[in-house]
Amino acid sequence: MKDVSSFQLTSKSLLVMPNSWLQELKQAAGELDESSLEELIMQIPDEYSHIANSLTNLADNFEFKQIFELITI
């Protein structure tokens, strides 16, 4: 299990998810669509809960631009 306290979310860490999912996440962030972001984050497998937690934290704090900029596809 990852040490969540030291985890730094990066563009590279999101590459565990499929391109289609990344495109949807980027679109939701660009549209400030919190409900779609939440649905997409729930699709992240449990083994990557540190990624889901980081994205949830960003969404909860309305950091949509930061989420958008993390996605490089």
NUKOL-163872 format. One record per residue (C-alpha): residue in one letter; x, y, z negated. Coordinates in steps of 0.2 Angstrom, whole numbers, plus 2048, in hexadecimal, padded with zeros to 3 digits. Layout:
<atoms>
a, X, Y, Z $
...
</atoms>
This chain:
<atoms>
m, 800, 800, 800 $
k, 806, 811, 804 $
d, 80A, 81E, 7F7 $
v, 7FC, 82A, 7FB $
s, 804, 838, 7F0 $
s, 813, 839, 7FB $
f, 80A, 836, 80C $
q, 80B, 844, 819 $
l, 7FE, 843, 827 $
t, 807, 846, 838 $
s, 802, 844, 84A $
k, 80C, 834, 84A $
s, 802, 82C, 83B $
l, 7F2, 82E, 845 $
l, 7F9, 823, 853 $
v, 7F2, 814, 84A $
m, 7E1, 818, 851 $
p, 7DB, 816, 863 $
n, 7DD, 825, 86F $
s, 7CA, 825, 871 $
w, 7C8, 828, 85F $
l, 7D5, 835, 85E $
q, 7CC, 83E, 86C $
e, 7BC, 83E, 863 $
l, 7C5, 844, 853 $
k, 7CD, 852, 85C $
q, 7BC, 857, 864 $
a, 7B3, 856, 853 $
a, 7C0, 861, 84B $
g, 7C0, 86D, 85A $
e, 7AD, 86F, 858 $
l, 7AE, 870, 845 $
d, 7A3, 861, 844 $
e, 7A5, 85B, 832 $
s, 798, 84D, 834 $
s, 7A1, 846, 843 $
l, 7B1, 847, 83A $
e, 7AB, 83E, 82B $
e, 7A4, 830, 836 $
l, 7B4, 82E, 840 $
i, 7BE, 82E, 830 $
m, 7B3, 820, 829 $
q, 7B9, 816, 838 $
i, 7CB, 816, 832 $
p, 7D0, 804, 82C $
d, 7D2, 802, 819 $
e, 7E5, 7FE, 81C $
y, 7E7, 811, 822 $
s, 7DD, 818, 813 $
h, 7EB, 825, 810 $
i, 7E7, 82C, 822 $
a, 7D4, 82C, 81E $
n, 7D7, 835, 80D $
s, 7E2, 842, 815 $
l, 7D6, 845, 823 $
t, 7C8, 846, 817 $
n, 7D1, 853, 80C $
l, 7D4, 85E, 81C $
a, 7C2, 85D, 821 $
d, 7BC, 860, 80F $
n, 7C7, 870, 80F $
f, 7C1, 875, 821 $
e, 7D2, 873, 828 $
f, 7CB, 86E, 839 $
k, 7D8, 877, 842 $
q, 7E6, 86D, 83A $
i, 7DD, 85D, 83E $
f, 7DB, 863, 850 $
e, 7EE, 867, 851 $
l, 7F3, 856, 84A $
i, 7EC, 84E, 85A $
t, 7F8, 84F, 868 $
i, 7EF, 845, 875 $
</atoms>
